[in-house]
Amino acid sequence: MNGQSPGCFAGMFSAWRWLTGLFTMPVAARNRAGTCSTSSAASAANGGNQREGVPFAALPAEVTAAIAQCLSSYADLCAFRRIDKSRHTALSHTVLLPILIRLLPIVAASLGLGVLVEVPVPQLTQGVAVTVALTRALIEQLSRRLFMLERGGSWARWKPVVEMLYLLRGKRPLVLRDDNFGVFGSRAAFMSETEAVRQWKILSWGATVNQGGQQRPLMDGDSILNQWPGYQLPSLLDSASPLFPHAPFDPADPHTQLDGGTYPNYTSMVAFIVFDRLDEGNHINRIRHWSSYCRASAAYFRAGDRLTASHSDAAQWGAAVFDQKWEDGWHRRLVVLGSEAMGEGHMAVIRLTRTNGRRVEIFTTESAPHDHTRTVVMRVLGDHLGGMVWRQEDET
Ligand SMILES: *[C@@H]1O[C@H](CO)[C@@H](O)[C@H](O)[C@H]1NC(C)=O
């Protein structure tokens, strides 16, 4: 995230004195917005909102340009501001605003979610005078976005699910606005929520699915809309499930249970639910299915092998992998090939199931003759199993 050029540091130091007044919001606004440091609380308490010092506009142009170039993250901005705690009042909000506006797309692009998630700068209503109050409100909104995006943890885990949401929403990118960032009432509530859950709450806000001919929200608080019987509350496990003895336990994205199924992380649980919605709504079509009950066959063995292949194998296929298991030995895996493998806005999914037999199903958004899908299927399954699945040669 810190793409700074070496020359920047000198620039920062020649300008730091003017920048130390950056966050002089009232304490209440700061707490709501979740801005960065507590050091300005003291300055606010000392009457920190009075204006003094050199106006930013009076700085030489090369200094102001250097400042803007050096700050490539919200944390930078906060660190920068902490250099001098004694002077918090030198800068006006009208100076801070363009810096935050410049930071937002940089930080959004660094999340690893690709082009399907947009985080627009809140818009000023045209023709309205840019008053101090308005500027302050904008700074607050921008600060909240930057804080949540930067401190929210690793967002990239959601890339395959975000691609599913794109399809579910009729090929519209996800646009994160005030409502998305408003799902948490306070910075503390945001920070204390499990990382994967807090990210999903923001990403999924406003997502709806068709349930019995009616659009209903996908999430209702912590509950997720399952096809049957409706909203259900997932339970996040606080230690590894015996069904996934080898899956790493990550408290940021823990093993999760929902409706009798167990998942090696919360992300997998969401991926299965959203995928079912895609399938049900015909946003993706099942074009092939194959099954084998022939334990001695090479294809049967190979299907089992693909169910247990490691995640580094999946990375080589260019796929994301999600798992679901039941107590009785059922195991289901989604091998998701998104934009990178299938081209922008397209997806193929290989669903592998172990019951008392082996089952492979192929889903795709690509239209016939499915050449691209065929290629990725062969890559993941190999020519033998891939060929049998493609010709739908069941083994009984
Ligand atoms: C979640 O589990 C799946 C397997 O179901 C795995 O492929 C994926 O990498 C895990 N996600 C994270 C963020 O660890």
The ligand as an SDF file (V2000), in Angstrom:
LIG
                    3D

 14 14  0  0  0  0  0  0  0  0999 V2000
  -11.7760  -21.0130    3.3750 C   0  0  0  0  0  0  0  0  0  0  0  0
  -11.8640  -22.3930    3.1510 O   0  0  0  0  0  0  0  0  0  0  0  0
  -11.6950  -22.7770    1.8080 C   0  0  0  0  0  0  0  0  0  0  0  0
  -11.9580  -24.2520    1.7470 C   0  0  0  0  0  0  0  0  0  0  0  0
  -13.3230  -24.4740    1.9690 O   0  0  0  0  0  0  0  0  0  0  0  0
  -10.3080  -22.4070    1.3410 C   0  0  0  0  0  0  0  0  0  0  0  0
  -10.1420  -22.7480    0.0030 O   0  0  0  0  0  0  0  0  0  0  0  0
  -10.1270  -20.9270    1.5010 C   0  0  0  0  0  0  0  0  0  0  0  0
   -8.8160  -20.5790    1.1650 O   0  0  0  0  0  0  0  0  0  0  0  0
  -10.4230  -20.5160    2.9390 C   0  0  0  0  0  0  0  0  0  0  0  0
  -10.4210  -19.0870    2.9800 N   0  0  0  0  0  0  0  0  0  0  0  0
   -9.5890  -18.4240    3.7260 C   0  0  0  0  0  0  0  0  0  0  0  0
   -9.6900  -16.9410    3.6370 C   0  0  0  0  0  0  0  0  0  0  0  0
   -8.8030  -18.9640    4.4780 O   0  0  0  0  0  0  0  0  0  0  0  0
  1  2  1  0
  1 10  1  0
  2  3  1  0
  3  4  1  0
  3  6  1  0
  4  5  1  0
  6  7  1  0
  6  8  1  0
  8  9  1  0
  8 10  1  0
 10 11  1  0
 11 12  1  0
 12 13  1  0
 12 14  2  0
M  END
$$$$
